[in-house]
Amino acid sequence: MEPDIEAANRELADARNTGKPCPPLRGRLLPEGDVESAYRVQQLQARAWQGRGERRVGAKIGLTSRAVQETFGVFQPDFGMLTDAMAVGDGVEVAIDRLLQPRVEAEIAFVLDKDLPDPQITLVDLIRAVDYVLPAIEIVDSRIAAWDISIVDTVADNASSGLFVLGTTPRRLADIDLRLCGMVLEHAGEPVSVGAGAACLGNPLHAVQWLAGTLARAGDPLRAGDVVLSGALGPMVPVTPGAAYEARISGLGSVRTCFSAGGNQ
């Protein structure tokens, strides 16, 4: 089948605007496994957001867990764009009606102070370019009904992006061991997700190195000041309306988000 890039973009845009998820795109508007076409859909969405005045502030990495990669039958991560409209303050209530099918996951966010234009970026190059890291919660969402997604669906849907929350305790890379740092995500004081840095491609630095090289090869490199969400440290958790979630990452501090109970927001 031939990909229908425009139709896929329209259906995702309609889902965002109406709050009603659309059926899976794979096998209907995009061929199974056609990741290249899925990224073309993502690019159309990004241009539309920027046309409305949203500013790109970085990127997010998905599919960093080996187990999740095996589920999708892929062997590398994916990525999506972050804009200023997706940012939520630490502890600020999120209107649940902004989202369709939200889930939360704890991550480490990297903030850069150098451009990364080299497709062959080394780990040393990356370490030199990182200004600091922060604890983060990504509020992932899907415009695809019932989260019935493949790699094609999630890539087209901007890597199932929603919103993101950054903590306020910056740390230098030299002060923490990203691979060994433990994470617990709590709801109502009870752990709902646990993990560690090693769950993210063995080390979150590996994920960011992959993204930097990938975007440089595509001619759209990471820039100084960009925020990079490096991937989940543990399983994502469906959001309960009216609930609060707090992620604590050893050596990095904590970050919190909460959601309205629903209704007209």
C-alpha angles and dihedrals in degrees: 000000000000116000116248099210096173094049092049090050092049093051093051091047091049090050091053093047098044100033090233115121119230128226118269113288097214116101090007109059100356126040118250109269095009097137093161091061090045090058089050088057090049090052091053090054092048091052090051093051092048089048088059090054101265114145124219109240101172144302142278129223123216137182093041094141115091090217092054091046090054090050090056094039093239131121104205136051127258131222144212138188126264120211132189090252090064095058119104125185122249108275094001114141115251118214103238090213089068088072138055108205106354126192129174133222134174120240144163114251121209122207116200130213097186136052115251106209099148114101088202095055114167127216089250090054090052096048090052090051097052113097096185144322131237138193110255143184117211115205100208121196138179130216087197115096116259091355087280093161140154127188088273094053096047095045092050088049092059091266090304091294125176120152136326136215123204125202121230102232108092116198132190118238091240090062099059142042103231094193096055102035110120125222134203124182113199136196118191089349094304125111112248098168133019132181147123142240091269089068089071104076088307091297130019089234089066090056093050091046089054092050094047092053093044095051092044090055089050091054094246104096129184112267137210109280095028120138116221121195100207101201141278121309092199142002118312117246128216112245120245113211111248093020132126126216129196126192121200120191118188112249092009106066128227143302130196139201133178136189135219118247093245135253125110109341 
